Amino acid sequence: MSLTPTLTPLPPLPEGFADQLRASLGPACVITEADRLAPFLIEERGHFRPDATIVLTPGSTEELARAVTLCAEAGVPMVPVGGNTGLVGGAVARAGEVMISLKRMNRILAIDPVNYTMTVEAGCVLADIQRAAEEAGCLFPLSLGAEGSCLIGGNIAANAGGTGVLKYGNTRDLVLGLEVVLPDGEVWDGLRPLIKDNSGYSLKNLFIGSEGSLGIVTRAVLKLFPRPVQQETALCALDSVDKVLALLSLARRLSGDAVTMFEMMARFPFEIVCRHAEGRDPFDRPHPWYALIQLGTPRPGTDLRAQFEAVIETAWEQGLIIDAVVAESLAQARALTQLREKTPEAQKRAGASIKHDISVPVARFPDFVTEASAAVLALIPDAHICAFGHVGDGNVHFNISQPEGMERAAFLSRWSEVNEAVHAVAARMQGAISAEHGIGLLKRDELDAFRAPVETRMMRAIKQAIDPGDLMNRGKFLGRTPPA
């Protein structure tokens, strides 16, 4: 794999196209000035360099539909962009493409606490949606590190995961209906707040996780839940990754399946959070592995603390944990959760890293960590294994950090062979090379190797049917198109 996949050169934009867009959409919707373009031409990990010369910022579905129609008529490819927090280069736009940002479409349109739904525009920041739900006495459970800046449209396009998947599911499980502008500018209105709808193919699910390759999501009906009235949080220390699943099973069973978060960290990510991201180690000595557990219930009167203490005591008696710290306040709970949440930030400050977003069957989680670690250390004996993840959904962020004494460029030159070794372990365990971050450009050329030919044919058939001109996010997601 290369960090700079081969892309077919694009023809230049039609002469005077920016002026044509301004005449139709108004000057407020069209950005061409270098200083105003700069905030959009960012790729989170620095692997790619976007160089688009036009960004469109429509303020409504109608404006967006007009913009897409103009681009389609001119044969100009389009790249939707959310909050620029993606990790696989899925929103990288080149000269010859038009970038479309939905940041101006950021209204919360309706909250229905009886039906437990919220209708929003795609440019809403995830944290704003969470707050609006809470103010209505509800919970929108999608939660991830970038929630203060990522947009719900991007979350939908990537089928974002996060820390609540164990209890509430991926973004796909949290979306009831969508409105989408299709590649020719037509608007599909599937904005129905229905829990059950078996009247044909599930069209919304074509767009959730499609990374903007089939159309642009403009509005969504989201699923809400009763807001938890009690939460308990603990950080447990373990001497072996093999005990992680037994601890999770015990916590789910003894709490009546009230586990809302279960996160795992190896010692190295724990250390760098304390060293580089203002984390504080609550234990009096280091431990090989850590599990962050959170229980929650919307039921008043439940003695959740007693249930949690029973989990911790039983885990101790069974030898599953060697120490534990239970939060005594909201501030302490937040400090414990940040030890996990700040891992990506800390790893960035600790040096170069080679990253993997792996999903394996939950029962194989410990085996994957053990075998993939051995495979990496056979290639780079001094590498730091920065393994952390969601455990309950089988998603491990299996990252490798630059060893001391090794030059950054020399380390990153090993990216391809390290990826190959780690992904081979995942493949043997019927895993996936992308659990929640997506494919984008970064993993585009690997996708075919991890899909059966019939899957690839079906996906390309869907793309051809909905976007025959290959105008939406061209060159990403589906892998290289075979020559005609």
N, C-alpha and C positions, 0 to 999 in steps of 0.2 A: 504494500500500500504506500502511496505517496501522499504527503500533506498538500501537494498541489496537483490534484487530479487534472487530467487532460480535458480541456473544454473546447468545443468547436468555436472558432472565432465568430463574433457577431458582426453583422453589418452596422454601420453607423446609423444613428437615428435619422429619420427623414429631415431634410432641411426645413427649418421653420416649425418643427413639431412642437417645441416649447411654446411658441406664440399661438399655435393652434389650440393647445391645451388651455392657455390663459384666456383666450377668447371664449371658449366654451364653459370653462369652470370658474373663471375669475382668478385674479392674481394671488389671492390668499391661499389657493389650493396648490400652487405650482412653485416649487423651490428650485432655483438654479444657481444661486450665489454660493460661492465656495464656503464662506463662513457659516451659512445656514445649512449647507449640506453636511458639514463635518460631523455633527452629532449622530447622523444616520449611518455614516460610513465607518462603522465600528464593528469589529468581530471580537467577541468576548475573549477568546483565547489567543488572539493574535496570529493565527495560522494563515489567514487569508486577508487580502487587501481589497475591500470593495472600492469601486471607482465609478459608480453611477453618476450621471450628470444632471438627472432630474429626479426629484422626489415629489410625489403627489400626496397631499394631505386632505382628502375629502372630509366634509363635515356631516354627511348624511349618506344613506344607502343610495339615494337618487343621484347624488354627485359622483359616488363611486361607480355606479352603473354607467354613467355617461363617460367617465374616465376610461373604464375598461373597454367600452364600445369603441372609443377613439383609438385606443391602443390596438384592439383587435382588427379594426378596419385598416390600420397602417401596418399590421404585421409586427408590432413591437412587443417583445416579451416583457412580462411583468414579474416583479419579485415583491410579494407581501412582506412587511416587516412589523413586528410587535414592539417589544421593549428592548430589543437588541441584547437579550440575555441568553440566547441559544448557544449551545456548546458544540455544534457540529457543522457550522457554516451554512445553515439552512436559509439564512436571510442575506447572504452575500450577493450584491448586485453589481454587475459590470457595466462599463460604458456600452451603450447599445441596448440596455435594458432600462425600464422605468421602475423605480422603487415606489411602492405604495404603502404609506403609513396610516394607520387608523387611530392615531393618538387623539385626534379631535373628536372622534366618535366615542365619547367616554361617559355616556349617561346611564345611570341606573333607571330603567324605565318603569318597573313595577316590582313590588314585593307582595307576595300572597302568603301570609303566615298560616292560613288555613289549609291551602293546597301544598304548602311548603315548597314554593317555587319563587324564583327571582328572574326577571327578564332584564337583560343588560345589553349594551352595545359592546362590540368586540374590543374597543379601545380602553375599557375600564381596567384600571390597575387591580391586580388580584387582592392586595391588602385592603383597598377601598370596598371591594365586594365583601370581604370577610367582616369588615366593620359594619357595613349596612345590614348584613344578616344578623350580627350580634345585637344591633340596636332594635331589631324587630323581634328579638327573643329567639333567634334561630342560629343555626350553624351552617356555614359553607366550609366543608372540611378540607378542601384542597389547600395544602400548605407546603411551601418549599423555600429554599434559601433566598431566591430572587423575588419573593412575593411583594416587596416594596416597589419594584419597578417593572416586573413582567406584566404583560397584558393578557386578559382572558382569551382573546382571539388567538394569541400565540400558544397559550396553554392548550387550547382546543386543537389547533393545528398539529401540535406535537404530542397530543394525548399525554399531558404531563402527569407525573406520578406524585412523588413527595412522600412525606412521612405518615400520611393518613390512609394509605392504600390498604393496609391490613384490615382496617375496620370499614372503610367507606368506598374503596375501589379507586381506579384511575379516573382521569377526567372523563373518559368515555362513559363511565357509570354515573356521572354527575350531570350529564347533559340530556335534557328531554327533547328539545327542539332547536332548530337552527334556521337562520336566514342566510343565504349565500348568494354572492354575485358570481355567476358562471363565467367561463373564459370569453364568451362572446358578448357579455354585458347583460344578459338576461338574469333576472332575479328569481331564485327559487325560494318560495316562502314555505318553510317547514317549521315555522315557529309555533308549534303546538305543545301546550303544557300537559301532555298525556303520559301517564306512566305505562299504559298499555296501548299499543297500536300495531296490529298485525295486518294492516291493509296494504300489503305489498312489500317490496324490498325495503330494508332499513337504510334509506338514502342518507340520513344524517351520519351514519357510521362510515360512509365512504369518505366524508370530509374530516372527521375526527381522526387525527393521526396521519393525515395525508400531506402534512408539511407545506400547505399552500400550492400543491401541484395540481389540484383539480378546481380550485375556485377560492374566493376570499370570503371567509365568515364575517358577517356584519352584525348579527344579533344572535343571542342565545337565550333559551330558557334553561335555567340551572335548577338543580335539585337541592333543596335545603333539608336540614334535620333539626330535631329539638336540640337546643343549646345545652351542653353539659352544665349541671349545677354543682358538681363535685369533680375534682381532679386530684390525682395523687401521682407523684413522680419520684422515681428512684434511679440511682446509678449503681449497678452491681459490678463487682469485679469477679472475673473467672480465670481459672488457670489453663483452660483449654477451649479452643473454638468448637470442639466436639460437643460441649455441654450447652451451647447456645440454644439449639432447637428444643432440648429437654426443658430448659428454663422457660422458653416461650410457651410450650405446651402446658406446663404447670401453671403459668400465669393465666392463660386463657381458661383453663379448667376451674381453678379455684376462685376466679373472679366472676364466673358466669359469663365469660367471653366479653369482659369489659375493657380489654386491652385496646387502647386507641393509638399507641405508638410503641414500637419495639425496634430499637436501633442498635447496631453492633459497631464497635471500633476496636482496631488493633492498638497496641501500645504506641506505635510510631505516630499515627494521626493524633492521638491523645496528647502526646508530648509536644508536637508542633503547634497545636492550638494553645497550649499553655505558654509556649515560648514566643509565638508570633501573633496571637490573636486575643491576648488578654484573658485567656482561660485560667482557671485556678483548680489545681488538683485537690479534690476533697479528701483523698486518702493519705495515710502516713507513709506509704511506700508504693513503688510502681507494681503494676500487675500486667500480665500478658494480654488480656482481653477485657473489654467492658461492654455491658449491655444497658442501654437506657430504656426504661420501662415507664409507660404512662397509662394509668387507668382513668376512665371517665364514665360518668353516668348522668343522664338527664332526669333521673328519678329522685325527687326529694325524699329525705328520710333514710336513704341507704347509708349504711355504715361502711363506706368505701375504704376508710382508713383501716378498719379491722380486717377487711378482706385482703388489703395490700400487705398488712403485717403478717397475715397467715401465709401469703405467697412467699414473702422473704424468709420467714422462719422455716417453712417446709423446704425451700430451696437450700437453705443452710444445712438443715438436717440431712438432706439427700446428697450433700457434697457438690451441688451444682454451682454454688457461689462461694467465694472465700472472703468477701466483704461486701458491704452495701451502705449507701448513704441515702436516706429518705428525706426529701425536701420538707421543711417545716413551714414554708411560706411561699407565696407566689414568686418572690424575688429569688429564693433559692431554687425553685423549680425552673425558673428562666435561666439561671446560671448553669444548671445541669444540662438543659436542652441546648444551650449555646455551645457547650463542649462538642456537641455533634454538628450543629448547624454551621459553625465557623471553620469546619475542616477544609472546605475548598479554598477559602480565603487564606488560611494558614499555609496550605500546601503551596499556593502561589508565591508566598513570601519566603518559603523554605528552599526555593530553587526550581529548576526545570522539572517537569513531570510528564510521564507517558500514561495516558488515562484510558480506562476501559469502563464501560457501563453494561455490565453483564447481568443476564437473567438466567437462572437455572431452576429446575424443580426444587421446591423448598427443602426437601429431604436431602438434596445433594449440596446444599449450601456449604457445610463444613468441608466436604470432600473437595469442592471446587477451590476454596481458599487454600487448602493444604497443597493440592496438586499444582495449581497455578503458581503459587509461591515457589515451589521447587523448580518449575519450568523457568521462571524468570531468573532465579538465583543461579541456575546452571548457565545462563547467558551472561549475567552481570552479577558476579558474586557479592559485591558490596552494595548493591541496590537496596533502597529502603522500600519495604512493602507497606503501602498506605492503603490498607483495606478497611472499608467501612460500608455500611449498607442497611437495607430495610428488613432483612431477614425474613419477616413474615410473608413477603411476596416474592422472595427468592432473588431480589435485586442487590447485587454487590457492586460498589464502585471500587474496582480493583485497580488502584493507581500505583505507579512506580515513581519514586522520587530520586532525583539525582544524588549519587553517592559523593561523599567528600573526596576531593582530590581528582575528580573527573570533570573535564571541561564540559560546559553546557552543550556546545555543538556536537562533541563526540557522543554525549549521552543521547541527544535527540536523534542522532544518525542511526540509533538502534531501534527507532520507533517501529519500523516495519516488522523486523524479526521478533520483537517483543510482542507486538499485536498478534502476529501469526501464532506464536506459542500459546498465548493466553486464550485466544479464540479457538484454538484446536482443543483445548481442555473443555471449553464451554460446549463445543460441538459434540464431543464424546458424551456429554451429559445431557444431550438434547436441549441445550440452552440457546440463548439468543445473544447477538453481539450488541444489541441496543435494547435496553429495558425501558428507559424513559426519556433519553436525550434525543432520540431520533437518528436519522441517517444523514440528511443534508449532503454536503460535499465530502465531509471527513470520512464517512464510511460507505460512500456511494459505490465504489468499485469492488467492495467486498460483498455486497448484498447478494449477488447472484450465486456466490459460492455457498451461501448459507440458506438458500431457498431451493426447493425442488423446482425443476423446469416448469412444471404445470403451474406452480404458484406465480412464477415470474410471468408466464404467458397471461394468466388471468389479470394480474396487476397492470400489465401493459395494455391489455384489451380495454380495461376500465379507463385508463389514461387516454387512449385513442378515441374512445367513445365520447368522453366528456370534453377533452381538450385536443382535438385533432390537429390543431396548428402548433401544439407544444409551446403555448404562450405563457403558461403559468409555471414559474420557478424552473425554467429550462435547465437541464443538465444536472439536476439534483435528484436525490431520493431513489429513483428506480434503477440506478446503475447505468452503465453504458448501453446505449441502444445498438443492437446488432446491425451491421451494414445491410443495406437492402440487397 
